[in-house]
Amino acid sequence: MWELFRPDIAQYVKKGLIWASPKTGNLLNYCPFLRVIPADPGNVKAKDIYTCDIYYDRPDDCRYYPVTIKQMLNDECEMLEDKDLANPVKAQQELDILMKDSRPAFDK
């Protein structure tokens, strides 16, 4: 569908793998559609905000991510907060609630 309706996204797919450089075909380290809104430097508690430029057209891998807090830790996910690190069990419960419409809850 991307090839027909979103060639700007399709150009980053190579042999069914996402995200590949349109120029070299090499897989990228980061999603090319992830945007960072830098934190206010005047606020020491502020964090960068990450947004998705293709949110409504994102691939299924993105729709169902994350499944577990452990996965987020392994991926060094920027969405983790200090409170999540302090209590990963509670964080997993909150994640399951947040993602309930996107994917099944994680089974232990």
N, CA and C atoms as an extended XYZ file, in Angstrom:
324
Properties=species:S:1:pos:R:3:atomname:S:1:resname:S:1:resid:I:1 pbc="F F F"
N         0.829       -1.196        0.000 N   MET     1
C         0.000        0.000        0.000 CA  MET     1
C         0.873        1.260        0.000 C   MET     1
N         2.023        1.179        0.707 N   TRP     2
C         2.897        2.345        0.710 CA  TRP     2
C         3.374        2.684       -0.694 C   TRP     2
N         3.661        1.650       -1.492 N   GLU     3
C         4.141        1.913       -2.846 CA  GLU     3
C         3.113        2.713       -3.645 C   GLU     3
N         1.845        2.432       -3.423 N   LEU     4
C         0.793        3.145       -4.136 CA  LEU     4
C         0.483        4.513       -3.541 C   LEU     4
N         0.335        4.538       -2.217 N   PHE     5
C        -0.189        5.740       -1.577 CA  PHE     5
C         0.841        6.571       -0.815 C   PHE     5
N         1.948        5.957       -0.410 N   ARG     6
C         2.972        6.685        0.353 CA  ARG     6
C         4.374        6.309       -0.129 C   ARG     6
N         4.698        6.654       -1.373 N   PRO     7
C         6.034        6.319       -1.878 CA  PRO     7
C         7.155        6.958       -1.053 C   PRO     7
N         6.840        8.043       -0.350 N   ASP     8
C         7.836        8.666        0.523 CA  ASP     8
C         8.237        7.730        1.667 C   ASP     8
N         7.333        6.844        2.069 N   ILE     9
C         7.635        5.831        3.086 CA  ILE     9
C         8.235        4.597        2.413 C   ILE     9
N         7.650        4.176        1.300 N   ALA    10
C         8.087        2.958        0.618 CA  ALA    10
C         9.555        3.000        0.231 C   ALA    10
N        10.086        4.164       -0.045 N   GLN    11
C        11.490        4.260       -0.435 CA  GLN    11
C        12.447        3.806        0.665 C   GLN    11
N        11.971        3.713        1.907 N   TYR    12
C        12.802        3.286        3.036 CA  TYR    12
C        12.673        1.791        3.339 C   TYR    12
N        11.973        1.051        2.467 N   VAL    13
C        11.792       -0.392        2.642 CA  VAL    13
C        12.636       -1.116        1.593 C   VAL    13
N        13.445       -2.062        2.063 N   LYS    14
C        14.314       -2.819        1.155 CA  LYS    14
C        14.161       -4.300        1.467 C   LYS    14
N        13.679       -5.063        0.495 N   LYS    15
C        13.487       -6.506        0.667 CA  LYS    15
C        12.633       -6.823        1.889 C   LYS    15
N        11.619       -6.011        2.120 N   GLY    16
C        10.698       -6.232        3.222 CA  GLY    16
C        11.195       -5.763        4.576 C   GLY    16
N        12.389       -5.206        4.632 N   LEU    17
C        12.950       -4.723        5.902 CA  LEU    17
C        12.809       -3.219        5.998 C   LEU    17
N        12.502       -2.765        7.216 N   ILE    18
C        12.436       -1.332        7.460 CA  ILE    18
C        13.563       -0.971        8.405 C   ILE    18
N        14.072        0.037        8.438 N   TRP    19
C        14.167        1.220        7.619 CA  TRP    19
C        15.522        1.190        6.931 C   TRP    19
N        15.524        1.228        5.602 N   ALA    20
C        16.753        1.173        4.822 CA  ALA    20
C        16.966        2.512        4.123 C   ALA    20
N        18.218        2.874        3.966 N   SER    21
C        18.552        4.108        3.268 CA  SER    21
C        18.152        3.991        1.801 C   SER    21
N        17.404        4.958        1.279 N   PRO    22
C        17.044        4.916       -0.135 CA  PRO    22
C        18.270        5.027       -1.042 C   PRO    22
N        19.337        5.632       -0.538 N   LYS    23
C        20.540        5.836       -1.351 CA  LYS    23
C        21.441        4.610       -1.372 C   LYS    23
N        21.650        3.993       -0.200 N   THR    24
C        22.611        2.882       -0.110 CA  THR    24
C        21.954        1.514        0.031 C   THR    24
N        20.718        1.467        0.503 N   GLY    25
C        20.057        0.197        0.777 CA  GLY    25
C        20.429       -0.387        2.127 C   GLY    25
N        21.369        0.233        2.829 N   ASN    26
C        21.778       -0.237        4.158 CA  ASN    26
C        20.709        0.105        5.189 C   ASN    26
N        20.529       -0.825        6.146 N   LEU    27
C        19.563       -0.555        7.205 CA  LEU    27
C        20.029        0.612        8.053 C   LEU    27
N        19.084        1.455        8.426 N   LEU    28
C        19.375        2.623        9.259 CA  LEU    28
C        19.344        2.234       10.727 C   LEU    28
N        20.057        2.976       11.541 N   ASN    29
C        20.054        2.735       12.985 CA  ASN    29
C        18.791        3.274       13.648 C   ASN    29
N        18.183        4.282       13.037 N   TYR    30
C        17.013        4.915       13.625 CA  TYR    30
C        15.942        5.104       12.561 C   TYR    30
N        14.722        5.180       13.000 N   CYS    31
C        13.606        5.434       12.099 CA  CYS    31
C        13.759        6.828       11.483 C   CYS    31
N        13.659        6.936       10.162 N   PRO    32
C        13.801        8.247        9.531 CA  PRO    32
C        12.610        9.167        9.772 C   PRO    32
N        11.544        8.623       10.347 N   PHE    33
C        10.347        9.416       10.577 CA  PHE    33
C        10.168        9.817       12.046 C   PHE    33
N        11.153        9.505       12.859 N   LEU    34
C        11.122        9.894       14.266 CA  LEU    34
C        11.663       11.312       14.379 C   LEU    34
N        10.893       12.184       14.972 N   ARG    35
C        11.293       13.581       15.140 CA  ARG    35
C        11.469       13.884       16.622 C   ARG    35
N        12.459       14.717       16.900 N   VAL    36
C        12.753       15.094       18.278 CA  VAL    36
C        12.462       16.575       18.449 C   VAL    36
N        11.670       16.871       19.467 N   ILE    37
C        11.453       18.258       19.874 CA  ILE    37
C        12.317       18.444       21.110 C   ILE    37
N        13.406       19.211       20.984 N   PRO    38
C        14.333       19.343       22.112 CA  PRO    38
C        13.667       19.940       23.352 C   PRO    38
N        14.116       19.466       24.502 N   ALA    39
C        13.610       19.961       25.785 CA  ALA    39
C        13.995       21.421       25.966 C   ALA    39
N        13.194       22.090       26.749 N   ASP    40
C        13.486       23.484       27.098 CA  ASP    40
C        14.759       23.516       27.937 C   ASP    40
N        15.828       24.141       27.451 N   PRO    41
C        17.083       24.152       28.214 CA  PRO    41
C        16.967       24.885       29.554 C   PRO    41
N        15.946       25.723       29.698 N   GLY    42
C        15.743       26.434       30.951 CA  GLY    42
C        15.059       25.601       32.021 C   GLY    42
N        14.576       24.423       31.652 N   ASN    43
C        13.877       23.549       32.591 CA  ASN    43
C        14.693       22.264       32.745 C   ASN    43
N        15.364       22.114       33.885 N   VAL    44
C        16.261       20.968       34.090 CA  VAL    44
C        15.511       19.633       34.131 C   VAL    44
N        14.218       19.645       34.433 N   LYS    45
C        13.443       18.406       34.489 CA  LYS    45
C        12.806       18.049       33.138 C   LYS    45
N        12.864       18.963       32.204 N   ALA    46
C        12.243       18.723       30.901 CA  ALA    46
C        13.036       17.685       30.119 C   ALA    46
N        12.302       16.870       29.344 N   LYS    47
C        12.926       15.860       28.480 CA  LYS    47
C        12.561       16.159       27.034 C   LYS    47
N        13.378       15.656       26.139 N   ASP    48
C        13.037       15.757       24.729 CA  ASP    48
C        11.717       15.037       24.486 C   ASP    48
N        10.973       15.493       23.498 N   ILE    49
C         9.715       14.867       23.118 CA  ILE    49
C         9.919       14.235       21.743 C   ILE    49
N         9.502       12.984       21.599 N   TYR    50
C         9.655       12.263       20.346 CA  TYR    50
C         8.288       12.099       19.689 C   TYR    50
N         8.230       12.387       18.407 N   THR    51
C         6.990       12.247       17.660 CA  THR    51
C         7.247       11.439       16.386 C   THR    51
N         6.175       10.931       15.818 N   CYS    52
C         6.254       10.117       14.613 CA  CYS    52
C         5.598       10.869       13.458 C   CYS    52
N         6.376       11.091       12.388 N   ASP    53
C         5.843       11.804       11.229 CA  ASP    53
C         4.860       10.971       10.416 C   ASP    53
N         4.840        9.660       10.600 N   ILE    54
C         3.941        8.795        9.815 CA  ILE    54
C         3.022        7.994       10.743 C   ILE    54
N         2.658        8.580       11.861 N   TYR    55
C         1.915        7.864       12.898 CA  TYR    55
C         0.735        7.076       12.333 C   TYR    55
N        -0.093        7.685       11.503 N   TYR    56
C        -1.290        7.009       11.008 CA  TYR    56
C        -0.993        5.996        9.906 C   TYR    56
N         0.199        6.047        9.347 N   ASP    57
C         0.605        5.117        8.297 CA  ASP    57
C         1.776        4.238        8.728 C   ASP    57
N         2.036        4.179       10.014 N   ARG    58
C         3.201        3.441       10.517 CA  ARG    58
C         3.040        1.939       10.321 C   ARG    58
N         4.165        1.215       10.266 N   PRO    59
C         4.085       -0.244       10.088 CA  PRO    59
C         3.586       -0.940       11.353 C   PRO    59
N         3.169       -2.194       11.195 N   ASP    60
C         2.647       -2.957       12.329 CA  ASP    60
C         3.670       -3.081       13.453 C   ASP    60
N         4.953       -3.234       13.124 N   ASP    61
C         5.976       -3.308       14.175 CA  ASP    61
C         5.878       -2.104       15.108 C   ASP    61
N         5.644       -0.958       14.538 N   CYS    62
C         5.526        0.258       15.352 CA  CYS    62
C         4.191        0.310       16.092 C   CYS    62
N         3.142       -0.159       15.447 N   ARG    63
C         1.816       -0.138       16.079 CA  ARG    63
C         1.796       -0.969       17.362 C   ARG    63
N         2.501       -2.089       17.350 N   TYR    64
C         2.452       -3.006       18.486 CA  TYR    64
C         3.592       -2.803       19.476 C   TYR    64
N         4.535       -1.933       19.161 N   TYR    65
C         5.653       -1.678       20.063 CA  TYR    65
C         5.230       -0.657       21.093 C   TYR    65
N         5.624       -0.768       22.294 N   PRO    66
C         6.406       -1.831       22.908 CA  PRO    66
C         5.492       -2.893       23.506 C   PRO    66
N         6.033       -4.076       23.667 N   VAL    67
C         5.284       -5.158       24.293 CA  VAL    67
C         5.630       -5.239       25.772 C   VAL    67
N         6.899       -5.080       26.088 N   THR    68
C         7.324       -5.175       27.490 CA  THR    68
C         8.267       -4.035       27.860 C   THR    68
N         8.295       -3.755       29.142 N   ILE    69
C         9.240       -2.768       29.661 CA  ILE    69
C        10.668       -3.273       29.429 C   ILE    69
N        10.870       -4.586       29.568 N   LYS    70
C        12.194       -5.155       29.319 CA  LYS    70
C        12.640       -4.873       27.885 C   LYS    70
N        11.727       -5.026       26.954 N   GLN    71
C        12.041       -4.722       25.554 CA  GLN    71
C        12.435       -3.252       25.403 C   GLN    71
N        11.722       -2.383       26.075 N   MET    72
C        12.040       -0.959       26.020 CA  MET    72
C        13.426       -0.681       26.602 C   MET    72
N        13.752       -1.371       27.693 N   LEU    73
C        15.083       -1.221       28.285 CA  LEU    73
C        16.166       -1.694       27.325 C   LEU    73
N        15.947       -2.853       26.720 N   ASN    74
C        16.935       -3.396       25.773 CA  ASN    74
C        17.135       -2.472       24.576 C   ASN    74
N        16.053       -1.822       24.146 N   ASP    75
C        16.108       -0.927       22.991 CA  ASP    75
C        16.536        0.494       23.367 C   ASP    75
N        16.781        0.699       24.663 N   GLU    76
C        17.113        2.033       25.174 CA  GLU    76
C        16.059        3.049       24.736 C   GLU    76
N        14.815        2.644       24.900 N   CYS    77
C        13.686        3.471       24.481 CA  CYS    77
C        13.669        4.791       25.249 C   CYS    77
N        13.576        5.859       24.496 N   GLU    78
C        13.585        7.195       25.094 CA  GLU    78
C        12.288        7.539       25.813 C   GLU    78
N        11.269        6.699       25.675 N   MET    79
C         9.992        6.971       26.326 CA  MET    79
C         9.955        6.525       27.789 C   MET    79
N        10.938        5.742       28.215 N   LEU    80
C        10.975        5.314       29.617 CA  LEU    80
C        11.249        6.507       30.525 C   LEU    80
N        10.562        6.519       31.636 N   GLU    81
C        10.759        7.583       32.621 CA  GLU    81
C        11.410        6.996       33.867 C   GLU    81
N        11.945        7.861       34.708 N   ASP    82
C        12.604        7.406       35.934 CA  ASP    82
C        11.674        6.545       36.784 C   ASP    82
N        10.395        6.921       36.843 N   LYS    83
C         9.434        6.150       37.648 CA  LYS    83
C         9.260        4.741       37.090 C   LYS    83
N         9.391        4.573       35.763 N   ASP    84
C         9.291        3.250       35.149 CA  ASP    84
C        10.476        2.378       35.547 C   ASP    84
N        11.639        2.988       35.598 N   LEU    85
C        12.847        2.255       35.973 CA  LEU    85
C        12.813        1.855       37.441 C   LEU    85
N        12.207        2.706       38.262 N   ALA    86
C        12.135        2.434       39.699 CA  ALA    86
C        11.148        1.313       40.020 C   ALA    86
N        10.109        1.174       39.200 N   ASN    87
C         9.090        0.156       39.458 CA  ASN    87
C         8.642       -0.463       38.124 C   ASN    87
N         9.464       -1.369       37.569 N   PRO    88
C         9.125       -1.934       36.263 CA  PRO    88
C         7.847       -2.774       36.242 C   PRO    88
N         7.476       -3.377       37.345 N   VAL    89
C         6.241       -4.170       37.395 CA  VAL    89
C         5.037       -3.250       37.207 C   VAL    89
N         5.010       -2.158       37.940 N   LYS    90
C         3.923       -1.186       37.795 CA  LYS    90
C         3.944       -0.568       36.406 C   LYS    90
N         5.136       -0.293       35.897 N   ALA    91
C         5.257        0.270       34.557 CA  ALA    91
C         4.677       -0.683       33.515 C   ALA    91
N         4.917       -1.994       33.679 N   GLN    92
C         4.369       -2.980       32.745 CA  GLN    92
C         2.849       -2.988       32.806 C   GLN    92
N         2.291       -2.892       34.008 N   GLN    93
C         0.839       -2.856       34.160 CA  GLN    93
C         0.251       -1.632       33.453 C   GLN    93
N         0.914       -0.494       33.616 N   GLU    94
C         0.448        0.735       32.974 CA  GLU    94
C         0.580        0.635       31.457 C   GLU    94
N         1.663        0.023       30.996 N   LEU    95
C         1.863       -0.164       29.566 CA  LEU    95
C         0.783       -1.056       28.974 C   LEU    95
N         0.434       -2.125       29.681 N   ASP    96
C        -0.624       -3.027       29.213 CA  ASP    96
C        -1.956       -2.298       29.064 C   ASP    96
N        -2.249       -1.420       29.999 N   ILE    97
C        -3.488       -0.643       29.927 CA  ILE    97
C        -3.429        0.324       28.748 C   ILE    97
N        -2.320        0.997       28.608 N   LEU    98
C        -2.148        1.973       27.539 CA  LEU    98
C        -2.250        1.329       26.155 C   LEU    98
N        -1.709        0.131       26.025 N   MET    99
C        -1.649       -0.540       24.722 CA  MET    99
C        -2.779       -1.548       24.504 C   MET    99
N        -3.768       -1.588       25.384 N   LYS   100
C        -4.793       -2.634       25.317 CA  LYS   100
C        -5.540       -2.678       23.992 C   LYS   100
N        -5.695       -1.549       23.325 N   ASP   101
C        -6.397       -1.534       22.054 CA  ASP   101
C        -5.481       -1.846       20.873 C   ASP   101
N        -4.188       -1.891       21.129 N   SER   102
C        -3.220       -2.103       20.053 CA  SER   102
C        -2.715       -3.527       19.974 C   SER   102
N        -2.664       -4.203       21.109 N   ARG   103
C        -2.082       -5.545       21.139 CA  ARG   103
C        -2.526       -6.250       22.414 C   ARG   103
N        -2.398       -7.569       22.444 N   PRO   104
C        -2.744       -8.280       23.672 CA  PRO   104
C        -1.796       -7.904       24.800 C   PRO   104
N        -2.269       -7.984       26.020 N   ALA   105
C        -1.405       -7.724       27.177 CA  ALA   105
C        -0.309       -8.771       27.263 C   ALA   105
N         0.801       -8.360       27.804 N   PHE   106
C         1.954       -9.248       27.971 CA  PHE   106
C         1.617      -10.318       29.002 C   PHE   106
N         1.854      -11.581       28.660 N   ASP   107
C         1.691      -12.687       29.608 CA  ASP   107
C         3.025      -13.026       30.236 C   ASP   107
N         3.034      -13.146       31.534 N   LYS   108
C         4.287      -13.468       32.230 CA  LYS   108
C         4.574      -14.926       32.143 C   LYS   108
